[in-house]
Amino acid sequence: MANFDKINRKTLVNTRNTVILNVKSISKSYGKLKVIEDISFDLSRGESIALLGPSGCGKTTLIRIIAGLIDDYEGAIECKVQKIGYVFQEPRLIPWKTVIDNLKFVEENEERIFKTLEALKLKDFANFKPSKLSGGMRQRVNLARALIIEPELLLLDEPFASLDVHLKVSIISDIIERRKDMNFSMIVVTHDVREALLLSDKIYMLSDKPSSIIEEIDVSNVPKDISNPEFHKVESQILSKILGRWIG
């Protein structure tokens, strides 16, 4: 069972500029292996940030600390929201339960369940079991499970890694639409520059482990359109930074 004692949850005033999450000097080691070193940042209501770093740098460890799933770390997390949705790398669905029964574990209101399924193009699959769904559909159910609680903060832990490009872009589009409607804040963990650009207002570029923030990039004015020349320009600039920092 996760220990939330180190996370201070407070009621906040409903304003766009209100800081809802304060990450203070987080460090984490597994024995002698230090995986995170002195990471700090704030997240405001309605804001989306991406933690962009190489595979194995400690991104998932950091987001699990933020979620309260890891409590053995240095530093402090001040989280001022109550409802947090978590989208895992794998769907983690109960195989012998239908889609609707999987969702009933977190929400019993069928009206809300079907509203969420419809928004994510899953309504016709409500009575299907996971084995009868494609990988993309299973991941949509994973997303539905996180959104159905109407989260104030949505955490995405590389949920698109195993998906084809067209499925990835489709689900990302759905997330963007849900965020417009629900105005939740979001943290995206990824090693994919395109995902980071599409889903975030700000990118924190992380080093290899021990992971630390090496650059903050404001992408709030970048068009969230992969066919837009400005999008490709910024994507290319960030890729150049990666070549210099992660590989160079």
N, C-alpha and C positions, 0 to 999 in steps of 0.2 A: 504494500500500500504506500502511495506517495506521501511524503511528509510536506505539508504546505506551511509549516510554522515559520519558515524563513521568508515567506512571501506575504507582504503586508497588503491586504486588499481593502481599498477604501471606496466610499461612495464619491462619485465625481460630478461636477457641474457639467451639464451637457453643452459644451462649447467645442468648436472644431479645434481650437489651439490648446486645449487642455491636455497635458501630458498624462497618459494612462499607464505607461510602463517606463520604469527607470531601471536600467541595467547598470550596476555600479561595480567596476573593477573585478569582473568575474574571471577567476582562474580555476582550472581543474586538472588534476593529475590522476593517473592510474598507476599506483606504485611510483616508480622512478620516472615514468613517462608523462611529461607535461603535455597536455593536448590543447589547452586554452590558456592564454596569458593576458591578463589585465584588459578585458574587453568592457567598454562602457558605451552606452548610447541611450537616447530617449525615444519614445514612440508617442505621437500625439493621436487624439481621437480622429478616426477617419483616415489616418495616414497609413501608407503601405511601404515597408522597407524590404529589401532583399539582402540576405547574407550570402555573398558570392565568393566561393572559395574552391580550391582543388579538392578532389575526392580524398577522403580520409583525413581532412584537416581539423575535424572536430565540430563541424557545423551542426550535425544531428545532436551531439552531446550538448551544445549550447542551447538549441531550441528545446531539448528535453529538460534542461535546467529551468528555462523560462516557463515551461508548462507545469513545473512542480513534480516531474517524474524522476528527477535526480536531486537529492538534497545534500550530498556530500561535496561541497565546493567552497571556494574562498570568494568573498565579495558579498553582494546583496542584490536581491530583486525586489523592487517595489512595484506591485501590480495593483492598479486601482479599478479593476473591473471584476465582475463575478463570473460572467459566462465566456468560457474559452472553448473554441472548437479546434480540434486537432485532426489534420489529414495526414495519415501515415504513408510511408513509402509503398507499402503493400495494403490492399483493401482490408485484410483481416476480418472477413465476413464469416459468419457461422454457416458452414456448408449445407447443413440439413434444414436451414430456415429459409423461407422466401425473402425477397427484398423487403416487403412490408413488415415481416416479422423481425428481420434484422433491425429495422429502424424503430420498431416498437420497444427495443431495449433502451432507447434514449428518449423516446417521445410516444406517449400512448394515444394522443389526439390524432385520429385518422384523417380528419379534415386538414390538419397541418401537414401530415405526412404526404397526402396526395397533392397538396399545393406545392410542396417541395419537389416531389417526383415530377410533376408537370413542368416546373421551372427548369429542371435538369434533363428533360426529354426522357424520363424513365416511367411515365405513367402506365404505358402499355406493358411494362415488365414487372409490375408490382407483385405478381404471384409467381415469378420465376425464382428458381434457386440459383445460387452463384455459379454452379457448374454449367448452367445453360446460358450464361452471359459471356460476352466477349470481355477481353481485358479492359477495354475502354469503358464498357458499361459497368464493370465491377468497380472501377475507380470512380465513376460517377456516383455510385452508391456510397462509396467511402466519403466522397465530398458531401453527399446529401446528409449523411449521418452527422457531419460536423456542422452543417448549416441549419439543420432542423431545430437546433436549440436556440436559434437566432443569436449567434455569438456577438459579443462586443469586440472580441479579438479572435482572429482566425490564424492558426499556425499551419503552415504547409511545409512538410518535411520531404522534399524531393518526390512528390507524388506522381510526376510525369516521366520518371527515368526509364520505365519499361514500355512506354507508349510510342506508337508511330507518330510522325510529325503531324499528320492531319488530325489525329485524335487529340494530340497534345494541344494544338492550336484551338480546336473546338472546345475543349474543356476549359482552357484558359479564358476564352471568350465568355463562357458561361459564368466563370468566377468574376470577371470584370463587371458583367451585368448584375450579378447578385450584389456585388459591392456597391454599385450605384444605387440599388434599391434599398439595401439594408444599412449602408454606411458603417460597416465594421472596419476596424483597423486590421492590419495584416502583416505577418512576418513570413517571408518566403525563404527557404533554404534551398540553394541550388548551386551547381557548377556550370550552368548553362546561361550564357550572356543574354540570349534572346528571351528566355523565360524571365530573367531578372528585369529586363527592360519593359516587357509587356505588363508585368504585374506590380511594379513598384514605382514609388515617387522618388525614392532615394536608394542608392546601392552602397552597401559597405563591403569593400573588397577586403577579403581576408588573406592572410599569409598561410603558407603550409605550417604544420604543427611544429612548435606550439603556436596555435592560431591567435593572431592579433589583427586589429583593424589597421590596414596600411593606407587606405584611401577612402574618402567619402565622396560619392558622385551624385549630384542632384540631377535626376532624370524626369522631374515632374512635368517639364514642358516638351518632352520628346513624344511625338505622336505614337499612340499604341496601335500601330499599323505596320506590319512587316513589309508591305509594298511601298511604304513611304521612303523617299530618298534620305530624309533627315534621320529616320530610324536606322537605316543601313549605315549612315555616316557615323552615328554615335556608337553603334554596335562594333564597327570597325575600329574606332578609337579605343574602346574598352578591350577588345581583343588584342590590340597592340600593347596595351598596358599589361595584360596577362602574359603575353610572350616575354615581356621584359622582367616581370616580377615572379611569376610562377615557374617559368622555364629558364629564364636567363640567369 
